[in-house]
Amino acid sequence: MLDDRTRYLQLAFNDDLATAARLVPTLPKDPRLILEAGTPFIKREGMAGVRGLRALWPYNVLADLKTSDGAVGEVALAAGSGASMATVLGSSPPETLNLFIQTCAYYGLDSFVDLLGLDDPLDVLRKLRQPPGGVVLHLGRDEEGTRGKTIQYQHVNRILSKFDVAIAAAGGVDLKGASSAVFNGASVVVVNVVPPGMPWAGIPSNEDVAGMARQFLAAIA
């Protein structure tokens, strides 16, 4: 489980296991560093990819399932593959959200509700039987190039005034954005490891990923 007094960097791998296997051994062995099996990574590598990340990393591994249905089975798969955290889409039915959170608690996983595309997080959180471990304020990859769209930090205080949850900030986060995220109340900053030449914000996988990870960890300390 995450420590609510700690700020974490979450490195999201969205390419393949071979890329992760090359980069992970170079990363600083810091418990504040969460490795994410991103949704494209899982679609490409399956649960074998999650198991591969777990074999490479002794600390938290997040399976970015973005579950929308079948919560019990998907959480069981993630838990059986060594994940310690997992995500569900906030736009899922309340039954799915509640089953996801309940099943994560059963297996000892931190549950995160991804608020991608949603205008008001409280509309989602008020319907839950128990709060999740955290929520993700998420500017989607397809939204990054839209002028004027940003991570909606105005929701942080509204959420924290009613729910004891971690706040993760994801989507186009650079070093300056990481400092802004923690200033605005986020305790998890999500940064993508991106294939070279792709237009998405993040750390290109052919650059000094370990060095950039150290800079991000220092920026959020």
C-alpha positions, 0 to 999 in steps of 0.5 A: 500500500502507498504511504500517504506521506510520500510522493511517488513517481510512476513510470509508465511503460507503453511499448513492450517487455523487451524495452522495459527489460532493457531500461528497468535494471538501470533505474534508481532502486527507490521505493518511491518509484512505481512501474506501470504496465500501461494499457498498450503494454498489457494489450501487447504483452498480456499478463506475461508482461505484468509478470515480467515487470514484477520479476524486474522490480521489487517495489510497486507495480501497477497494472493499468487495466482500465477495467470497464467490466468483469472487475473480479476476474481482471483484478484476480489476473492482475494480482496473480501476475504480481501487480500491487496496484490496478486501475478501473475506469471511472466511467464504468457502472457503479457495480463494476467500480464497487466490485473492483475496489472490493476485490482489490482490497481482498487481494491487497492491491491499491485500487485507482479510479481513472477519471479520464474524460469525466467532468466531476470526480465527486459524481463518481466517488459519491456512488461508491460503497467504499473509497478507492486507494486513489484517483487518477486526474488524467489528460488522455494521450489523444487530448494532449495536443488540444489547446487549452486542455490541462490536468484538472487540479481544481478538483484536488481539494474538493476530493480530499475534503471528502475522501481519504485517497491518493491523487495521481496526475497523468498526461503530458507531465514534464519536469515543470509539470511534475513540480506543479502536480505536487504543488497542487496536491498530487502524491503520484506523478505519472510520466510516460516512457515513449518510443522514439519519434512519437509525439506524446509527452514523456521520456523517449526510451532511447534517451537517459531514462534513468537520469530523467527518473532521478531528476523527476524524483528530486523534483517531487521530493 
